[in-house]
Amino acid sequence: MRIMGLDYGSKTVGVAISDGLLLTAQGTETITRNQENKLRQTLARIKALCEEYDVGEIVLGFPKNMNNTVGDRAEKSLEFAEMLRKRTGLPVVMWDERLTTVEAERTLMESGVRREHRKEYVDKIAAVFILQGYLDRRHQETQGTLV
């Protein structure tokens, strides 16, 4: 079993998948759609990836405001989580994703990726950061090292 991480945006969904040992996250793809509310194909692609990678759980980025309140984007993520649960039958964990896109942009800049190409990768990298944070927390909890 693996875990899938998703960075849900208005036009794209970044996808990451864990390794079989649930230790590391790898970016898989960025799913793009033409309109924000057209989610049928996006959900179908996510379901296909869940089957392909034997995913048993989904971690969805939860974009809270910096003051810890739930805004419009976070509400849309909660609605998307419910759609994912219905479509895949899998548990969906909401994971605080504040600043993951900023972190992904910085990582791409430091890696020398040109500005015009960053958009291609930023959502997938943000999904990796979301999933890796979740995997690290999960590992700490199972090892009893959570401070």
N, C-alpha and C positions, 0 to 999 in steps of 0.2 A: 504494500500500500504506500502511496505517496500523498503529499499534500500540495494543493495548488494555491498560489497567491495571485490575486488580481488587483490591479490599479484601475478603477473604473472612472472614466472621464466622459465628458459630454460627446466626444466623437470617437474615442478610442478606448480599448481595454488592454492594458499591458498584462501579459501572462508569464508566470514563473512556475516551475515545478521543482519539488524537492527531489533529492536523491532517494534511493531505496532505504537508506539508514536514517532518514529524516534529519540529516545534519547540515546539508547545504542546499541553497536555492540556485537554480539556473534559469536565466531568461529563455523563454520559449518563442514567443511571438507577440506582435501587437495586432489586435483585431480592430479594423477600422470600419466605420459605418458612415453613411452620408447624412443621416439625420439623427438627432439625439434620441428620439422616441422610437426609432425603428430597431427593435431589439431581437426580433425573431431569429435572424441569421446569427447574431452574436451569441445568443443563448444556445443555438444549435451547435455552433463551433465549440463553445466551452464544454458542452455535453460530450461531443466527440473526443475532445482532448482528455476529458475525465476518463472515458472508456479506454482510450489509447494508452494512457499512462497509469491506469489502475488507481485513480485518485479516490481517496476515502474521505477527504475533508477539504473544504475550501476556506481560505482566509481572504477576506475582502477588506481592502483599505477603507477606513472610516475617517473622512476628512473633517474632523472637528475644527472649529475656529480656534485661534490661538488662545482665547480666553476660556476654552473648554466647553463652549456652548455648541449646540447642534444647529447648523444653518441649513440653507437650501440644498447645497451640494451633499451634505451628510444625509438629509432626508431622502434624496434621490438614491443614495447608496443603500439605505435601509430598504427602500422599495425594490431595488435591484437584487438585494440579498434574498428577499422573499421569492422573487421570480426564479432565482438560482435554486433555492430549496425545492420549489415545485417542479422545476424542469429536470433537475439531476437526482433528486431524492437524497442529497448529501447534506450533512450539517454545514452551516456557513458561520464562521467566526468573524466578528467585526474586530479589526485591528487598527488602532490609532495610527494614522499615516501622516500626521503633521510633519511638514518639511521634507518628506521623502522625495518629492519632485525637485525641490531645491538641491537636496543632496545628490540626486541623480544628475542634474544639470552640472553641478560642480565636478562630479566624478568624470563626466564626459569631457568637460573643459580641461581638466587636469590630464586626461588621457590624450589630448590633442585632437579630439573630434571637432571638425569644423562646424561653425554655427549652423550652416544650412543643412547639415546632416544630423544634428542633435535631435531634431524632432522625431526622426525615424526610430530612435533608440530610447528616448527618455521615459516613456511609459513602461517599457519592458524592464528597464533598469529600476524604476520605482517599484514595480511588482517584486523584483528580486529583494529590494530593501524591506518591503513589507513582509514578505515570506521569511526572509532570514531573521528579522527581528522576532517573529513568532516562533520560529524553530529554536532560536537561542533561548528565549524565555521558557519554552517547553522543556528543553534539555536541562536548564537550570532547575526547574521545578522537579523533574524526575531524579536529578542528582542530589536534590536537597541542598543546593548551594545558593538558593535565592536569598538575597540580603534584604 
